[in-house]
Amino acid sequence: MVRKTIAILLVSAAAACTAPGQDTSARGLSSVHEPVLNRSVFALDVAAPGGIIPPAELARVDGWFRSLGVGYGDSIFVDGPYAETARAQVAELAGNYGMMVRAAAPVTAGMVAPDMVRVVVSRTRVDVAGCPDWSVPSQPNVLNNSMSNFGCALNSNLAAMVADPEDLVHGREGTGVGDAATATKAVTFYRTTPPTGAEGLQDISTKKDKE
Protein backbone atom coordinates (compact mmCIF):
# COMPACT_ATOMS: atom_id res chain seq x y z
CA MET A 1 0.00 0.00 0.00
CA VAL A 2 2.87 2.31 0.81
CA ARG A 3 4.50 1.58 -2.56
CA LYS A 4 1.27 2.41 -4.41
CA THR A 5 0.93 5.71 -2.54
CA ILE A 6 4.52 6.69 -3.40
CA ALA A 7 3.93 5.81 -7.05
CA ILE A 8 0.77 7.92 -7.14
CA LEU A 9 2.61 10.86 -5.61
CA LEU A 10 5.42 10.60 -8.18
CA VAL A 11 2.95 10.50 -11.06
CA SER A 12 1.12 13.50 -9.64
CA ALA A 13 4.36 15.46 -9.32
CA ALA A 14 5.33 14.67 -12.92
CA ALA A 15 1.90 15.73 -14.14
CA ALA A 16 2.20 19.00 -12.24
CA CYS A 17 5.53 19.74 -13.98
CA THR A 18 3.91 19.40 -17.39
CA ALA A 19 0.58 21.03 -16.68
CA PRO A 20 -1.35 22.08 -19.80
CA GLY A 21 -1.10 25.75 -20.67
CA GLN A 22 2.20 26.22 -18.85
CA ASP A 23 4.74 28.39 -20.67
CA THR A 24 7.78 26.20 -21.35
CA SER A 25 9.44 28.46 -23.96
CA ALA A 26 12.20 29.48 -21.53
CA ARG A 27 12.92 26.00 -20.19
CA GLY A 28 15.66 25.07 -22.68
CA LEU A 29 19.06 26.38 -23.71
CA SER A 30 17.75 28.23 -26.76
CA SER A 31 16.96 31.90 -26.32
CA VAL A 32 13.42 33.10 -26.89
CA HIS A 33 14.95 36.34 -28.22
CA GLU A 34 16.10 35.37 -31.71
CA PRO A 35 17.26 37.62 -34.57
CA VAL A 36 14.37 38.41 -36.93
CA LEU A 37 14.93 39.53 -40.52
CA ASN A 38 12.74 42.27 -41.98
CA ARG A 39 12.75 42.83 -45.73
CA SER A 40 11.61 46.06 -47.39
CA VAL A 41 11.35 46.62 -51.14
CA PHE A 42 11.57 50.10 -52.67
CA ALA A 43 10.84 50.81 -56.34
CA LEU A 44 11.34 53.81 -58.62
CA ASP A 45 10.08 53.98 -62.20
CA VAL A 46 12.20 56.09 -64.54
CA ALA A 47 11.91 56.89 -68.22
CA ALA A 48 14.09 54.78 -70.51
CA PRO A 49 13.01 55.26 -74.14
CA GLY A 50 14.56 52.51 -76.19
CA GLY A 51 16.32 51.22 -73.08
CA ILE A 52 18.45 54.35 -72.62
CA ILE A 53 18.02 56.29 -69.36
CA PRO A 54 18.42 60.05 -69.93
CA PRO A 55 20.87 61.97 -67.71
CA ALA A 56 18.04 63.74 -65.87
CA GLU A 57 16.47 60.41 -64.96
CA LEU A 58 19.84 59.03 -63.85
CA ALA A 59 20.13 62.06 -61.56
CA ARG A 60 16.76 61.10 -60.08
CA VAL A 61 18.01 57.58 -59.41
CA ASP A 62 21.20 58.96 -57.85
CA GLY A 63 19.22 61.22 -55.52
CA TRP A 64 16.93 58.32 -54.68
CA PHE A 65 19.92 56.14 -53.78
CA ARG A 66 21.26 58.88 -51.52
CA SER A 67 17.90 59.35 -49.79
CA LEU A 68 17.70 55.61 -49.10
CA GLY A 69 21.28 55.47 -47.89
CA VAL A 70 22.05 52.55 -50.20
CA GLY A 71 24.90 50.43 -48.90
CA TYR A 72 26.19 46.95 -48.25
CA GLY A 73 23.38 44.58 -47.36
CA ASP A 74 21.02 46.10 -49.92
CA SER A 75 20.29 44.51 -53.29
CA ILE A 76 19.69 46.54 -56.46
CA PHE A 77 17.71 45.29 -59.45
CA VAL A 78 16.38 46.64 -62.74
CA ASP A 79 13.00 45.42 -63.97
CA GLY A 80 10.97 45.97 -67.11
CA PRO A 81 11.09 45.18 -70.83
CA TYR A 82 14.24 47.29 -71.28
CA ALA A 83 15.94 46.02 -68.12
CA GLU A 84 18.77 44.30 -69.97
CA THR A 85 19.68 47.47 -71.85
CA ALA A 86 19.34 49.88 -68.92
CA ARG A 87 21.07 47.63 -66.38
CA ALA A 88 24.55 48.79 -67.41
CA GLN A 89 23.70 52.45 -66.71
CA VAL A 90 22.23 51.65 -63.30
CA ALA A 91 25.20 49.38 -62.52
CA GLU A 92 27.63 52.21 -63.26
CA LEU A 93 25.68 54.49 -60.94
CA ALA A 94 25.44 51.80 -58.23
CA GLY A 95 29.20 51.35 -58.43
CA ASN A 96 29.60 54.81 -56.88
CA TYR A 97 28.01 53.32 -53.76
CA GLY A 98 30.11 50.17 -53.85
CA MET A 99 27.11 48.16 -55.05
CA MET A 100 26.35 45.81 -57.93
CA VAL A 101 23.11 45.26 -59.82
CA ARG A 102 21.69 41.78 -59.52
CA ALA A 103 19.56 39.83 -61.96
CA ALA A 104 16.04 38.47 -61.38
CA ALA A 105 14.27 41.41 -59.76
CA PRO A 106 11.75 40.65 -57.00
CA VAL A 107 8.04 40.93 -57.66
CA THR A 108 6.68 44.46 -57.19
CA ALA A 109 3.19 45.93 -57.39
CA GLY A 110 1.93 47.11 -60.77
CA MET A 111 3.19 46.76 -64.31
CA VAL A 112 6.15 48.66 -65.71
CA ALA A 113 4.85 51.20 -68.24
CA PRO A 114 6.17 51.24 -71.82
CA ASP A 115 9.50 53.03 -72.33
CA MET A 116 10.10 52.82 -68.56
CA VAL A 117 12.29 50.73 -66.31
CA ARG A 118 11.86 50.05 -62.63
CA VAL A 119 14.84 50.33 -60.29
CA VAL A 120 14.28 48.15 -57.24
CA VAL A 121 16.16 48.21 -53.94
CA SER A 122 15.59 45.26 -51.64
CA ARG A 123 16.71 45.95 -48.08
CA THR A 124 17.07 43.40 -45.33
CA ARG A 125 17.63 44.38 -41.74
CA VAL A 126 17.97 42.15 -38.71
CA ASP A 127 16.65 43.02 -35.28
CA VAL A 128 16.14 41.31 -31.94
CA ALA A 129 12.73 42.42 -30.75
CA GLY A 130 12.00 42.90 -27.07
CA CYS A 131 15.60 43.36 -25.95
CA PRO A 132 16.71 44.16 -23.34
CA ASP A 133 14.10 42.25 -21.38
CA TRP A 134 14.22 42.42 -17.59
CA SER A 135 10.48 41.91 -17.20
CA VAL A 136 10.80 38.78 -15.06
CA PRO A 137 12.78 38.86 -11.79
CA SER A 138 15.54 36.29 -11.43
CA GLN A 139 14.13 35.01 -8.15
CA PRO A 140 12.03 33.14 -7.26
CA ASN A 141 12.43 30.73 -10.18
CA VAL A 142 10.52 27.58 -9.21
CA LEU A 143 10.17 26.47 -12.85
CA ASN A 144 13.92 26.70 -13.49
CA ASN A 145 13.38 29.00 -16.49
CA SER A 146 16.10 30.97 -18.22
CA MET A 147 16.25 34.63 -17.33
CA SER A 148 13.99 36.86 -19.40
CA ASN A 149 17.03 38.68 -20.82
CA PHE A 150 18.80 35.44 -21.73
CA GLY A 151 20.28 35.65 -25.25
CA CYS A 152 19.69 39.36 -25.72
CA ALA A 153 23.35 40.38 -25.56
CA LEU A 154 24.65 37.66 -27.87
CA ASN A 155 21.92 37.93 -30.49
CA SER A 156 21.84 41.74 -30.42
CA ASN A 157 25.60 41.84 -31.00
CA LEU A 158 25.23 39.35 -33.85
CA ALA A 159 22.52 41.50 -35.41
CA ALA A 160 24.69 44.60 -35.09
CA MET A 161 27.84 43.02 -36.53
CA VAL A 162 26.54 40.95 -39.46
CA ALA A 163 27.42 42.76 -42.68
CA ASP A 164 24.80 41.15 -44.88
CA PRO A 165 21.70 39.95 -42.99
CA GLU A 166 20.93 37.55 -45.84
CA ASP A 167 23.87 35.47 -44.64
CA LEU A 168 21.77 34.49 -41.61
CA VAL A 169 19.20 32.92 -43.93
CA HIS A 170 21.29 31.05 -46.44
CA GLY A 171 24.95 30.56 -47.15
CA ARG A 172 26.79 32.49 -49.78
CA GLU A 173 27.43 30.66 -53.05
CA GLY A 174 31.02 30.04 -53.99
CA THR A 175 32.62 31.76 -56.94
CA GLY A 176 34.28 28.62 -58.22
CA VAL A 177 37.69 30.29 -57.97
CA GLY A 178 40.13 29.10 -55.33
CA ASP A 179 43.21 30.96 -54.10
CA ALA A 180 45.58 28.79 -52.11
CA ALA A 181 47.63 31.77 -50.94
CA THR A 182 44.56 33.45 -49.43
CA ALA A 183 43.32 30.20 -47.90
CA THR A 184 46.63 29.54 -46.12
CA LYS A 185 47.48 33.15 -45.25
CA ALA A 186 46.56 32.85 -41.57
CA VAL A 187 48.47 29.58 -41.12
CA THR A 188 51.52 30.97 -42.94
CA PHE A 189 51.51 34.09 -40.75
CA TYR A 190 51.28 31.94 -37.61
CA ARG A 191 54.19 29.74 -38.66
CA THR A 192 56.53 32.50 -39.87
CA THR A 193 56.02 35.02 -37.07
CA PRO A 194 58.73 34.64 -34.40
CA PRO A 195 57.56 34.05 -30.83
CA THR A 196 57.11 37.18 -28.73
CA GLY A 197 59.73 35.98 -26.23
CA ALA A 198 62.38 35.07 -28.77
CA GLU A 199 64.46 38.16 -28.01
CA GLY A 200 64.20 37.80 -24.26
CA LEU A 201 62.46 40.01 -21.76
CA GLN A 202 62.70 43.75 -22.12
CA ASP A 203 64.47 45.69 -19.40
CA ILE A 204 61.75 48.00 -18.14
CA SER A 205 62.28 50.36 -15.25
CA THR A 206 59.53 51.99 -13.27
CA LYS A 207 61.88 54.74 -12.07
CA LYS A 208 61.73 58.10 -13.80
CA ASP A 209 64.97 59.02 -15.51
CA LYS A 210 66.70 62.02 -14.02
CA GLU A 211 67.25 64.88 -16.38
N, C-alpha and C positions, 0 to 999 in steps of 0.2 A: 504494500500500500504506500509505503514511504517512497519507493522507487517511482511509482506512477505519479505521485504528487510532484516529485522533482522534475520528472519529464514534462508534466503539464506546465510547470513554471518556466522551464527553459523554452518551450514552444511559445508560450505567451510573451516572453521577453524578446524572442526573435521576431514575432509578429509586430511587436511595438516598435522595433527598430525599422521596420519596413512598412509603416502605416501608410495607407493610401492617401494621396494628396500632399505628402510631405516633400518639401523641396530638397532634392538631393543633388542639385547642380554644382554645389560647392563641396562635395564629399570626396572628389578625386584630386589627382595631381594636375589636371588641366585647368587653366584659368578660364573663368567665365567672361573675362574681358579680353576678347580676341580682336586683332586688327580686322577692320571692315573696309573693303574697297568701294569707293563711290565713283561712278563714271559719268561724266558730263560730255555732251556733244554740242559743239557750236558750229554754225554754218553761215557762210556769206556767199551770196550769189553776185557774180561780177560779169560784166559784158565781155564777150570773147568772140567777136565776129570772125568766122572762119577759123576759130581756134587760136587766134592771136589776142592776147590781153593788152589793151592800150595802156600807155604809161599812167594816165590818170587813174585807171582802175587798179593798176599795180600799187599805186600810192595808197589807194583805199585799203588794199590787202595789207600793206605794210603798217598802216596806222591801226588796223584791226589786230594784227599780231602784237603790236606794242601794247594796245589796251588790254589784251588778254594776258600779257606777260608770258608769251610762249617760251618754253624752255624744255630741258630734258625731262622726260616722263610724259610729254605730250606726243601725240601722233597727228601728222598732217596728211590729208588726202585731197585729191581733186576728183570731182565727180561730174558726170554729164557727157553728152555725145562728143564733145571736143576735149575730153579730159586728157587723152593721150598727147594731143598737140600742145595744150596749155600747161601740162605738168612740168615741162622743162623751165618755163618762166617762174612758176611758183617755187620750184625746187631751188632756183638761183636765189630767189628772195628769202626762202627758208634757211638757206645756207648762212645768211647774215646772222641768224640766231643759233647757229650750230645745229640745225635740224635738217632732216631729210624727209622727202615726200614718199609716202608708202603707197602701194597699190591696193586695190580692193577696198574702196571707201565703204564705211558703215552705212546702214540704211538711215535715211533722214526723211522728214515729213515733206510731202509735196514733190512735184515733178520739176526738173530743171528746164527752164524756158529755152526756146530756140536761141541760138547765138549767145548762150550764157554758159558759164561753168560754175560749179559750186565748190568753194574751198571749205573743207571740213577740218576742224580741230577736235580730236577726241582726247579728253583729259581724265586721267585716273588719279585719284588721291586716296590715301589710306589714313584711317583715323581709328582711334580706340575710344569708343563712346563710353561715357560714364566714368571716366578716370580723371582725377583720383576719386576713389570711393571709400570713404571712412564711415559709411552709413551704419555699419553693424559693429558694436563694441567687441573687442577681442575676448572679453570675459563677461559673463560665463559662456562656455562653449560646450554644452552637453552633447551636441550632435557631432562634435569633432569636425566641424566644417573649416575650410580654408578661410583666411581673413577676407573681408569684403574687398580689400585693395590688392589682393593677391594677383600678380601678373601685370599690374598696371605699369610699373616701372619698366620691366623688360619689354613688353609689347609696345609701349609708347615710344621707347628709344628706338626700337626696330622700325616703327612707322616713321619716325623723324629722320632716320639715317638711310633708309632704302632709297636709292637713286631713281629707280624705275619701279613703281608699285606693281606693274604687270608681272614682275619677276616673282611676286608672291603667289601668283595664280598658276603660271606655267613656266617651265624652264626656257632659257633662251636657246634657239637653234644654233648649231655650230655652223661655221663658215666653210668648213671643208678644207681649210688651210691650216697646217700645223707648223709651228716654229719651235724647234727643239731648244734654241738658245733662250727664248722667252720662258719656255716650260721649265728649264733647269736653272734659271737665273738665281732664284732664292737659294737653292742647294749649292750652287757654285760660290755665291757670296759667303755662305756659311763656312764652306770648306777652305776658302782662300783668305779669309780675314784672320789675322793673327789674334791669339787670345789676349784679353785685356791685361793680364798679368805677365805677359811675356817679357816686358822690359823692367820688371821688378816694381816695387812700391815707390811711389813718389815721396820725396822728402818734403813734408808740409809742416810748417811751423805756425803755431797759433799766436806767436809773439809778434808785435808790431815792430818793423824795422826802424831803427833810429836814423833820423836824418842827419 
